[in-house]
Each structure stands twice: as C-alpha cells, then as structure tokens.
Amino acid sequence: MRITGGEFKSRVIKGPLNTESIRPTADRTRETLFNIISNYLDFDSITFADLFCGTGSFGLECFSRGAVSGVFVDKNIITASDNITRFGVETKSKIIKQDVLRFLNGCENLFAELIYADPPYNYSHYNELINNVSNFSALFILEHKDKLDFEENIKEKIVTERKSGLARLTFFNFNFI
C-alpha cells in the first residue's frame, strides 16, 4: 500500500501483521475516493475523522493532501499508530482506541469537515452508524461491500455512489455542502 497523492505520494503504508483483522482499502479505490472528494472539498486546512481506521491510510492521505488535524478511531490502533509515527504526523493526530459507535455516542462535538468509515464487510450496524454520524456537519463517506438498503431519511442525504473493485463508496452530505 502506498500514498496516492500529495506531499507523501508513493510513500509506503505499513500493513498489519495479522491480515485477518484488517482489510486495507486498495490503492486504486483510495485514489478514486480522493478524486471524488476533491470535487467537494479543498484539503488545505480541513479536519477529518477516520473511523474504523485500520492502517490509518485514509487519514494519512488526508495529511498528505493538506489536512491540518485528524482523529483516528478503532478498537485496534497498533498499525495506525505505527504509521502515524512513521509519517511524522503525531502532533496533528488524535488516536482513540474505542468501538466506533461508543465513540460517536459519547461525542458531543466532532469538529471534522470530512468523516470516513470503513467498517468490516460483515458489519451489521450501518444504519446506526450513519444516524450517529448525521448529527455532525460533514461530508461523510462510507466504504462497504454490498449495496445497502438505507433508511429513507438517510437516502435523501446521498450525494453520489461509486463502485471500485469489491468496494462501494457512498457519499453523504450532512449539512455540509
């Protein structure tokens, strides 16, 4: 895995030792994702949240393209923490070792213009996740495997969807654009 654009372009992102626990987003999917995001946001000076951060690749791409700060949330933060240190962005990063839904439920203010979630493909709490994220003003991107049956109030917030390999990217506007 490598960074696909910006200051850190082509730098290697360290993968997990246990590949069963993390399913990193493919470089091509990440490149597609960031090309779409650039239609909605200028990365200079943005803040982001990388939920189910795994290796931290999404957040590292954000920093590479100019983001000023970010929050990384996952139950297992070892690989993301190592990568954040290797890239020298510790002072701009907040790493939270916690279940994502528990984090969102206890979070009154999440100051992030961009929120990304890449839960495991066998994840079953999508609507709860999306409803929790919808409390914040942000462009929200959800990476998932199959086409999901979203609740009606959530469907109204979809800006665009793309399929890239096995991944499906769904973009939501929660009072942001």
TORKOL-4160 file (C-alpha; in steps of 0.2 Angstrom, whole numbers, padded with zeros to 4 digits, m for minus):
177
<pt num="1" X="0000" Y="0000" Z="0000"/>
<pt num="2" X="0006" Y="0017" Z="m0005"/>
<pt num="3" X="0000" Y="0035" Z="m0003"/>
<pt num="4" X="m0008" Y="0040" Z="m0019"/>
<pt num="5" X="m0006" Y="0059" Z="m0019"/>
<pt num="6" X="0001" Y="0075" Z="m0011"/>
<pt num="7" X="0016" Y="0078" Z="0000"/>
<pt num="8" X="0019" Y="0059" Z="0004"/>
<pt num="9" X="0014" Y="0052" Z="m0013"/>
<pt num="10" X="0022" Y="0035" Z="m0016"/>
<pt num="11" X="0027" Y="0033" Z="0002"/>
<pt num="12" X="0023" Y="0015" Z="0009"/>
<pt num="13" X="0010" Y="0012" Z="0022"/>
<pt num="14" X="0014" Y="m0002" Z="0033"/>
<pt num="15" X="0001" Y="m0016" Z="0033"/>
<pt num="16" X="m0005" Y="m0026" Z="0048"/>
<pt num="17" X="0004" Y="m0042" Z="0054"/>
<pt num="18" X="m0012" Y="m0051" Z="0056"/>
<pt num="19" X="m0021" Y="m0048" Z="0039"/>
<pt num="20" X="m0037" Y="m0056" Z="0046"/>
<pt num="21" X="m0040" Y="m0042" Z="0057"/>
<pt num="22" X="m0039" Y="m0028" Z="0045"/>
<pt num="23" X="m0044" Y="m0026" Z="0027"/>
<pt num="24" X="m0035" Y="m0011" Z="0020"/>
<pt num="25" X="m0043" Y="m0001" Z="0006"/>
<pt num="26" X="m0034" Y="m0004" Z="m0011"/>
<pt num="27" X="m0023" Y="0010" Z="m0018"/>
<pt num="28" X="m0034" Y="0011" Z="m0033"/>
<pt num="29" X="m0050" Y="0013" Z="m0023"/>
<pt num="30" X="m0042" Y="0026" Z="m0012"/>
<pt num="31" X="m0036" Y="0036" Z="m0027"/>
<pt num="32" X="m0054" Y="0036" Z="m0034"/>
<pt num="33" X="m0061" Y="0041" Z="m0017"/>
<pt num="34" X="m0049" Y="0056" Z="m0016"/>
<pt num="35" X="m0053" Y="0061" Z="m0034"/>
<pt num="36" X="m0071" Y="0062" Z="m0029"/>
<pt num="37" X="m0068" Y="0071" Z="m0013"/>
<pt num="38" X="m0058" Y="0084" Z="m0022"/>
<pt num="39" X="m0074" Y="0089" Z="m0031"/>
<pt num="40" X="m0082" Y="0094" Z="m0014"/>
<pt num="41" X="m0068" Y="0100" Z="m0003"/>
<pt num="42" X="m0051" Y="0109" Z="m0004"/>
<pt num="43" X="m0040" Y="0098" Z="0008"/>
<pt num="44" X="m0030" Y="0114" Z="0014"/>
<pt num="45" X="m0034" Y="0116" Z="0032"/>
<pt num="46" X="m0048" Y="0103" Z="0034"/>
<pt num="47" X="m0050" Y="0092" Z="0049"/>
<pt num="48" X="m0056" Y="0074" Z="0047"/>
<pt num="49" X="m0061" Y="0058" Z="0056"/>
<pt num="50" X="m0055" Y="0041" Z="0051"/>
<pt num="51" X="m0067" Y="0029" Z="0059"/>
<pt num="52" X="m0063" Y="0010" Z="0059"/>
<pt num="53" X="m0046" Y="0017" Z="0054"/>
<pt num="54" X="m0036" Y="0001" Z="0052"/>
<pt num="55" X="m0019" Y="0005" Z="0045"/>
<pt num="56" X="m0024" Y="0024" Z="0045"/>
<pt num="57" X="m0022" Y="0025" Z="0026"/>
<pt num="58" X="m0037" Y="0037" Z="0024"/>
<pt num="59" X="m0030" Y="0049" Z="0037"/>
<pt num="60" X="m0013" Y="0048" Z="0030"/>
<pt num="61" X="m0019" Y="0053" Z="0013"/>
<pt num="62" X="m0028" Y="0067" Z="0020"/>
<pt num="63" X="m0012" Y="0074" Z="0029"/>
<pt num="64" X="m0003" Y="0071" Z="0013"/>
<pt num="65" X="m0015" Y="0082" Z="0004"/>
<pt num="66" X="m0015" Y="0096" Z="0017"/>
<pt num="67" X="m0027" Y="0092" Z="0031"/>
<pt num="68" X="m0022" Y="0101" Z="0047"/>
<pt num="69" X="m0028" Y="0088" Z="0060"/>
<pt num="70" X="m0037" Y="0071" Z="0061"/>
<pt num="71" X="m0045" Y="0059" Z="0073"/>
<pt num="72" X="m0042" Y="0040" Z="0071"/>
<pt num="73" X="m0054" Y="0028" Z="0079"/>
<pt num="74" X="m0053" Y="0009" Z="0080"/>
<pt num="75" X="m0053" Y="m0005" Z="0093"/>
<pt num="76" X="m0036" Y="m0009" Z="0087"/>
<pt num="77" X="m0024" Y="0006" Z="0084"/>
<pt num="78" X="m0007" Y="m0003" Z="0084"/>
<pt num="79" X="m0004" Y="m0002" Z="0065"/>
<pt num="80" X="m0012" Y="0015" Z="0063"/>
<pt num="81" X="m0002" Y="0022" Z="0077"/>
<pt num="82" X="0014" Y="0015" Z="0070"/>
<pt num="83" X="0010" Y="0023" Z="0053"/>
<pt num="84" X="0006" Y="0040" Z="0060"/>
<pt num="85" X="0023" Y="0040" Z="0069"/>
<pt num="86" X="0032" Y="0034" Z="0053"/>
<pt num="87" X="0024" Y="0048" Z="0044"/>
<pt num="88" X="0028" Y="0061" Z="0057"/>
<pt num="89" X="0010" Y="0067" Z="0060"/>
<pt num="90" X="0008" Y="0063" Z="0078"/>
<pt num="91" X="0006" Y="0081" Z="0084"/>
<pt num="92" X="m0009" Y="0083" Z="0071"/>
<pt num="93" X="m0017" Y="0066" Z="0076"/>
<pt num="94" X="m0028" Y="0061" Z="0090"/>
<pt num="95" X="m0029" Y="0042" Z="0091"/>
<pt num="96" X="m0044" Y="0034" Z="0100"/>
<pt num="97" X="m0044" Y="0016" Z="0105"/>
<pt num="98" X="m0063" Y="0013" Z="0106"/>
<pt num="99" X="m0078" Y="0005" Z="0097"/>
<pt num="100" X="m0083" Y="0017" Z="0084"/>
<pt num="101" X="m0102" Y="0018" Z="0089"/>
<pt num="102" X="m0097" Y="0020" Z="0108"/>
<pt num="103" X="m0085" Y="0034" Z="0102"/>
<pt num="104" X="m0099" Y="0043" Z="0092"/>
<pt num="105" X="m0112" Y="0040" Z="0106"/>
<pt num="106" X="m0101" Y="0049" Z="0118"/>
<pt num="107" X="m0095" Y="0063" Z="0106"/>
<pt num="108" X="m0105" Y="0079" Z="0108"/>
<pt num="109" X="m0094" Y="0089" Z="0095"/>
<pt num="110" X="m0084" Y="0081" Z="0082"/>
<pt num="111" X="m0076" Y="0095" Z="0073"/>
<pt num="112" X="m0072" Y="0087" Z="0056"/>
<pt num="113" X="m0077" Y="0093" Z="0039"/>
<pt num="114" X="m0074" Y="0075" Z="0032"/>
<pt num="115" X="m0079" Y="0059" Z="0040"/>
<pt num="116" X="m0074" Y="0042" Z="0033"/>
<pt num="117" X="m0079" Y="0025" Z="0039"/>
<pt num="118" X="m0073" Y="0008" Z="0033"/>
<pt num="119" X="m0081" Y="m0005" Z="0044"/>
<pt num="120" X="m0078" Y="m0023" Z="0042"/>
<pt num="121" X="m0088" Y="m0031" Z="0027"/>
<pt num="122" X="m0098" Y="m0042" Z="0040"/>
<pt num="123" X="m0103" Y="m0026" Z="0049"/>
<pt num="124" X="m0121" Y="m0026" Z="0054"/>
<pt num="125" X="m0125" Y="m0008" Z="0061"/>
<pt num="126" X="m0124" Y="0003" Z="0046"/>
<pt num="127" X="m0140" Y="0012" Z="0049"/>
<pt num="128" X="m0135" Y="0016" Z="0067"/>
<pt num="129" X="m0118" Y="0021" Z="0062"/>
<pt num="130" X="m0125" Y="0033" Z="0049"/>
<pt num="131" X="m0138" Y="0040" Z="0060"/>
<pt num="132" X="m0124" Y="0044" Z="0073"/>
<pt num="133" X="m0113" Y="0052" Z="0060"/>
<pt num="134" X="m0128" Y="0063" Z="0053"/>
<pt num="135" X="m0128" Y="0073" Z="0070"/>
<pt num="136" X="m0112" Y="0081" Z="0063"/>
<pt num="137" X="m0110" Y="0094" Z="0049"/>
<pt num="138" X="m0098" Y="0085" Z="0037"/>
<pt num="139" X="m0096" Y="0076" Z="0021"/>
<pt num="140" X="m0097" Y="0058" Z="0026"/>
<pt num="141" X="m0090" Y="0043" Z="0016"/>
<pt num="142" X="m0095" Y="0025" Z="0019"/>
<pt num="143" X="m0085" Y="0011" Z="0012"/>
<pt num="144" X="m0095" Y="m0005" Z="0011"/>
<pt num="145" X="m0096" Y="m0021" Z="0001"/>
<pt num="146" X="m0114" Y="m0023" Z="m0005"/>
<pt num="147" X="m0127" Y="m0011" Z="m0010"/>
<pt num="148" X="m0136" Y="m0007" Z="0007"/>
<pt num="149" X="m0154" Y="m0004" Z="0010"/>
<pt num="150" X="m0153" Y="0013" Z="0019"/>
<pt num="151" X="m0167" Y="0021" Z="0029"/>
<pt num="152" X="m0177" Y="0034" Z="0019"/>
<pt num="153" X="m0171" Y="0049" Z="0029"/>
<pt num="154" X="m0153" Y="0043" Z="0025"/>
<pt num="155" X="m0156" Y="0040" Z="0007"/>
<pt num="156" X="m0160" Y="0059" Z="0005"/>
<pt num="157" X="m0143" Y="0063" Z="0010"/>
<pt num="158" X="m0133" Y="0053" Z="m0003"/>
<pt num="159" X="m0123" Y="0064" Z="m0014"/>
<pt num="160" X="m0116" Y="0050" Z="m0025"/>
<pt num="161" X="m0110" Y="0032" Z="m0025"/>
<pt num="162" X="m0096" Y="0023" Z="m0034"/>
<pt num="163" X="m0091" Y="0005" Z="m0035"/>
<pt num="164" X="m0072" Y="0001" Z="m0036"/>
<pt num="165" X="m0067" Y="m0017" Z="m0036"/>
<pt num="166" X="m0076" Y="m0025" Z="m0022"/>
<pt num="167" X="m0079" Y="m0009" Z="m0013"/>
<pt num="168" X="m0094" Y="0003" Z="m0014"/>
<pt num="169" X="m0091" Y="0021" Z="m0009"/>
<pt num="170" X="m0107" Y="0030" Z="m0003"/>
<pt num="171" X="m0105" Y="0049" Z="m0001"/>
<pt num="172" X="m0117" Y="0058" Z="0011"/>
<pt num="173" X="m0120" Y="0077" Z="0014"/>
<pt num="174" X="m0124" Y="0080" Z="0032"/>
<pt num="175" X="m0127" Y="0099" Z="0032"/>
<pt num="176" X="m0110" Y="0102" Z="0024"/>
<pt num="177" X="m0111" Y="0106" Z="0006"/>
